[in-house]
Amino acid sequence: MARIQKKKTESAPPVDKFLKPAVGVALAMLAYYFLKGMTKEIRRIDVNDALALREVFFGEGPSGNDFVVLCHPEAKDGSVGLPISSVFQDSHDDGTAPAEYVLMDCDHVLPDSGKTIYEKFKLNKKKRPTVFVSGKVGPPKQVPEKHLKTGGMLTKLLKQMLEPHAAKIEKTKELKEKCLNKDVCGLLLKGGKPEPYVKHAMANLLGKYPNVQFASIDSSLLFLINLEEHLPEFVPGEHRFVVFKKVSGGLSSGDNETKAEGRLKTSILPLETP
């Protein structure tokens, strides 16, 4: 009769083999939540500081920043106050939008007008969170509700609004508004679909010359009679570039407080490839 072999019993693995990975995961999770809690505090604008308000509203100040402002009442009598919108906080924590995030009590009454900040800049208080963009980009402009569903959506909109980009000209009258009326404007006249190197070159120009307005036009679709006579002849597939400098005048017809700017005059410098 054959001998029955005894089954080998396997010994349990050392506890430390399981413990060490578990401890590592726990520490990683703790570090994540710790760092998340250390997000930089969002600055509150002192609504009694007229210079600070003008810097935020109109970009008048040394910072030259654009601002993303959350209308948020200041806590009264030492109370905790309302929580900050998670959408605003998440966009702030992302840190990729080219703007400074600040809080402001928009119920504050401005002494020069007797109106609240909501009323002065026609901000809809019923749309929550109430967020507006201002600074060097221009006076306060409220962010539509459709872009305030997540922090990512707000960040995406801010990048589209604030990151430098070339203005797209699709109508003849837009040439004056978006290009000729600027102090200096570089206009790319596309002879067709631009190659990657052309897009890269424009991106470099936008980053290197922030005070110059850049614009583009598809010459294969829109022919500008008064402009073409000063440029090299249009050739399909070939791109042209021209720089305008405003000499005098402008588009403003004036009102009760300001005078008309007069006829817009510009100088032109077409750039040709050697």
C-alpha positions in Angstrom: 0.0 0.0 0.0 1.4 3.3 -1.1 2.4 5.8 1.6 0.2 8.8 1.7 2.3 11.9 1.5 1.7 14.6 4.0 0.5 17.9 2.6 3.0 20.7 3.1 1.7 23.5 5.1 2.8 26.9 3.9 3.8 29.3 6.6 2.1 32.7 6.6 4.2 35.5 5.0 5.8 37.9 7.4 3.4 40.7 8.5 5.9 43.4 7.6 5.7 42.4 3.9 2.1 43.6 4.0 2.5 46.3 6.6 5.2 48.3 4.8 3.2 48.8 1.5 0.1 49.7 3.6 2.0 52.3 5.6 3.4 53.8 2.4 -0.1 54.1 0.9 -1.4 55.7 4.1 1.5 58.2 4.2 0.9 59.1 0.6 -2.8 59.8 1.2 -2.0 61.9 4.3 0.6 63.9 2.4 -2.0 64.5 -0.4 -4.6 65.8 1.9 -2.1 67.8 3.9 -0.8 69.6 0.8 -4.3 70.1 -0.4 -5.1 71.9 2.8 -2.1 74.1 2.4 -3.4 75.9 -0.7 -2.5 79.5 -0.7 -5.1 81.8 0.9 -7.0 83.9 -1.6 -6.5 87.6 -1.0 -9.4 89.8 -0.1 -9.5 93.3 -1.6 -10.0 96.2 0.9 -13.1 97.9 -0.6 -12.2 101.1 1.3 -8.9 101.4 -0.6 -9.7 103.4 -3.7 -6.4 102.7 -5.4 -6.7 99.0 -4.9 -10.2 99.1 -6.4 -9.0 101.0 -9.4 -6.2 98.5 -9.9 -8.7 95.6 -9.9 -11.4 97.3 -11.9 -9.3 99.1 -14.5 -5.7 97.7 -14.3 -4.4 101.1 -13.0 -1.5 100.1 -10.8 2.1 98.7 -10.8 1.1 95.0 -11.0 -0.4 95.2 -14.5 -2.4 92.1 -13.6 -5.7 90.7 -14.8 -8.0 89.7 -11.9 -10.6 87.0 -11.4 -12.9 88.3 -8.7 -15.4 86.3 -6.6 -18.1 88.5 -5.1 -18.0 87.3 -1.5 -19.3 89.1 1.6 -16.9 89.8 4.4 -17.5 88.0 7.6 -19.2 90.2 10.2 -18.6 90.4 14.0 -15.9 87.7 14.0 -18.2 85.0 12.4 -16.8 82.4 10.1 -18.6 83.7 7.1 -19.8 82.0 3.9 -17.6 79.3 2.3 -15.7 80.1 -0.9 -17.2 78.7 -4.0 -15.7 75.3 -4.8 -15.6 76.2 -8.5 -13.6 79.4 -7.8 -11.3 77.6 -5.3 -10.6 74.7 -7.6 -9.7 77.1 -10.5 -7.5 79.0 -8.2 -5.7 75.9 -6.9 -5.1 74.7 -10.5 -2.8 77.8 -10.9 -2.6 77.8 -14.7 -4.9 80.7 -15.5 -2.9 84.0 -16.2 -4.7 86.0 -13.5 -4.8 86.8 -9.8 -7.7 85.4 -7.9 -9.2 87.8 -5.3 -12.3 88.1 -3.1 -14.4 91.3 -2.9 -17.6 92.4 -1.1 -19.7 93.5 -4.0 -22.4 94.9 -1.7 -20.0 97.7 -0.8 -21.4 101.1 -1.8 -18.9 103.2 -3.8 -18.8 106.7 -2.4 -18.4 108.5 -5.8 -21.5 107.0 -7.3 -23.6 105.9 -4.4 -24.0 102.5 -6.1 -22.9 99.1 -5.0 -20.2 97.3 -7.0 -23.0 95.0 -8.3 -25.0 98.0 -9.6 -22.0 100.0 -10.8 -20.8 97.3 -13.2 -24.2 95.7 -13.9 -23.4 92.4 -12.2 -26.2 90.0 -11.8 -26.3 89.1 -8.1 -28.7 86.3 -8.6 -26.2 84.3 -10.7 -24.1 82.4 -8.2 -21.2 82.3 -7.9 -20.9 85.8 -9.1 -17.5 86.0 -10.7 -16.1 88.7 -13.0 -12.8 89.4 -14.9 -11.1 92.8 -14.9 -7.8 94.6 -14.8 -5.6 95.3 -17.8 -8.0 93.3 -19.9 -10.7 95.9 -19.3 -13.4 96.9 -16.8 -15.4 94.2 -14.9 -17.1 91.6 -17.1 -19.2 88.9 -15.5 -18.5 85.3 -16.2 -21.5 83.5 -17.7 -23.1 80.7 -15.5 -22.4 78.1 -18.2 -18.6 78.4 -17.4 -19.1 78.1 -13.7 -20.0 74.4 -13.4 -16.5 73.2 -12.6 -13.2 74.7 -11.7 -11.8 73.3 -15.0 -14.4 75.0 -17.1 -13.7 78.4 -15.4 -9.9 77.9 -15.9 -10.5 77.0 -19.6 -12.5 80.2 -20.1 -9.9 82.4 -18.4 -7.2 81.1 -20.6 -9.2 81.8 -23.7 -9.9 85.3 -22.4 -6.6 86.3 -21.0 -3.8 84.4 -22.8 -2.4 86.4 -25.8 -3.9 85.4 -29.2 -4.1 86.9 -32.6 -7.5 88.6 -33.4 -9.3 86.9 -36.2 -10.5 89.3 -38.9 -13.4 88.0 -41.0 -15.0 91.3 -42.2 -13.5 94.4 -43.7 -14.8 96.7 -40.9 -13.1 94.5 -38.3 -9.7 95.5 -39.8 -10.0 99.0 -38.3 -11.5 97.8 -35.0 -9.2 95.0 -34.3 -6.0 96.2 -35.9 -5.6 99.6 -37.4 -7.0 101.4 -34.3 -4.2 99.9 -32.1 -0.9 101.7 -31.5 1.0 98.9 -33.3 -0.5 95.9 -35.1 1.1 93.0 -36.8 -1.2 91.5 -39.4 -0.7 88.0 -40.9 -2.4 87.6 -44.3 -2.7 83.9 -44.8 -2.5 82.5 -48.3 -4.2 79.3 -47.2 -4.0 77.0 -44.2 -0.9 78.1 -42.1 1.9 75.5 -41.6 2.9 74.5 -38.1 6.0 76.7 -38.3 3.9 79.7 -39.0 1.7 79.1 -36.0 4.8 78.6 -33.9 6.2 81.9 -35.1 3.0 83.8 -34.3 3.0 82.2 -30.8 6.5 83.4 -30.3 5.6 87.0 -31.4 2.6 87.0 -29.1 4.7 86.1 -26.1 7.7 88.4 -26.9 5.7 91.5 -27.8 2.7 91.7 -25.3 2.1 95.4 -26.1 1.6 94.7 -29.8 -1.8 93.7 -31.2 -1.6 90.8 -33.6 -4.3 89.7 -36.0 -4.8 87.4 -38.9 -6.9 87.3 -42.1 -7.4 84.6 -44.7 -6.6 86.4 -47.9 -8.0 83.5 -50.0 -11.5 84.3 -48.6 -11.4 88.1 -48.0 -9.8 90.6 -50.3 -9.1 94.0 -48.9 -8.9 96.4 -51.9 -7.4 99.4 -50.2 -4.8 97.3 -48.5 -3.7 94.9 -51.2 -2.4 97.7 -53.4 0.3 98.4 -50.8 1.4 94.7 -50.5 3.2 92.1 -52.5 0.7 90.4 -54.9 -1.4 87.6 -53.5 -0.2 84.1 -54.3 -2.2 81.1 -53.1 -0.3 79.2 -50.4 2.0 82.0 -49.6 1.7 84.1 -46.5 2.4 87.8 -46.1 3.0 89.9 -43.0 2.5 93.6 -42.5 3.0 96.0 -39.6 0.8 99.0 -39.0 1.5 101.9 -36.7 -1.2 104.4 -35.8 -0.2 107.9 -36.6 -3.2 109.9 -35.4 -7.0 109.8 -35.0 -9.2 106.9 -34.1 -12.7 105.4 -34.3 -14.3 107.3 -31.4 -16.9 109.8 -32.5 -16.9 111.4 -29.1 -19.7 112.2 -26.7 -20.7 114.8 -24.1 -17.4 114.2 -22.1 -14.9 113.4 -24.8 -14.0 114.8 -28.2 -14.0 112.9 -31.5 -10.6 111.4 -32.2 -10.6 112.5 -35.8 -9.8 110.5 -39.0 -7.8 107.4 -38.3 -4.3 107.5 -40.0 -1.8 104.7 -40.0 1.6 104.0 -41.5 2.3 100.6 -43.1 5.4 98.4 -43.4 5.1 95.2 -45.5 7.6 92.5 -44.5 8.9 90.4 -47.4 10.9 87.3 -47.2 14.5 87.8 -48.6 
